[in-house]
Amino acid sequence: MASNVEVGIQGILELYRRFADDLRSTKARLRKLYRSRCIPWRNRSLLHKLAARAVQPFAGAVGLQPRMLAQSDDETCEILYLLLRAEQPERVLEISPFHGWSTCWILSALRDNGRGKLVSHDLIDAASKNVPPELADGRWQLVLGDARKEVAASGEPVDFLLMDSDHSAEFAHWYLDHVLPRVREGAVVCVDDVFHQADPAAFDGEGPVVLDWLQRRGIAYFTCSKAKNPSALNALYGQKVSLGLAERIHTSDKNPAILFRNRK
Ligand SMILES: C[S@@+](CC[C@H](N)C(=O)[O-])C[C@H]1O[C@@H](n2cnc3c(N)ncnc32)[C@H](O)[C@@H]1O
């Protein structure tokens, strides 16, 4: 199933209103996960700081380091959640989950949809240690190994794609040639880490390759990148304040992702 929601600021503002209550509950759950796994124990309170000093010699063993590193920013994850709710995809592909932060957001949307499966590809086995079993619950498969080999082994069509992996130009050429053809016409694609700055080339080779590919096909994209499109980010902030959704989970707010609908 798919929707005809506009992947643009008006469409996304409308989704914030439509799924406000579910997003609020999801944020509350993921905030708890973030606090327990992503914030080093020593930073939580004065009491923790004092206790941490006392046990410093045993730092590695007592949780002084964060166990989960979260990368994708709040608004990007919220937009993924909202679009997944609207689109109701059966097959979601994530390349790559790293420690599982974006994975938890995707799985939360599939849980709330009551349908759909996620396959995530990474070189490292970290996400499986962080994704709560009740979220994974029969709807998640983590495939370890180089995505360029592993994705080729599966011919399944894809209804929703998150790309957040190797950010080189070479990797971008690979997935534009080998993964995008498997993504259904009109399906939503999110590519993270494009607009850390207004000039995508300042970050890595992937952004310019993807933007050129989109331009040659006449495909419009949306970004709420702080550097590239601050007015969109401000509009989202305004909407979040009015819906009581403004409290941040993750401190970073660069939101460098782009989103678009695939056109073949
Ligand atoms: C930017 S992180 C993903 C962050 C994650 N989406 C989040 O929200 O926290 C990039 C991940 O890509 C993985 N990666 C890089 N090259 C890869 C490849 N060829 N195949 C599979 N995974 C790869 C890395 O191991 C890393 O975990």
The ligand as a Gaussian input file, in Angstrom:
#p B3LYP/6-31G(d) Opt

LIG

0 1
 C       26.249000       6.650000       9.373000
 S       26.238000       5.039000      10.068000
 C       24.498000       4.676000      10.140000
 C       23.791000       5.443000      11.242000
 C       22.397000       4.988000      11.615000
 N       21.494000       5.067000      10.481000
 C       21.851000       5.798000      12.809000
 O       20.791000       6.432000      12.687000
 O       22.474000       5.790000      13.875000
 C       26.908000       4.162000       8.719000
 C       26.991000       2.629000       8.846000
 O       27.278000       2.128000       7.534000
 C       27.986000       0.907000       7.662000
 N       28.616000       0.576000       6.389000
 C       29.604000       1.253000       5.738000
 N       29.936000       0.625000       4.593000
 C       29.123000      -0.469000       4.489000
 C       28.972000      -1.509000       3.517000
 N       29.739000      -1.577000       2.426000
 N       28.027000      -2.460000       3.744000
 C       27.250000      -2.430000       4.852000
 N       27.355000      -1.458000       5.794000
 C       28.279000      -0.499000       5.622000
 C       28.949000       1.215000       8.801000
 O       29.407000       0.009000       9.397000
 C       28.086000       2.080000       9.750000
 O       27.523000       1.267000      10.742000

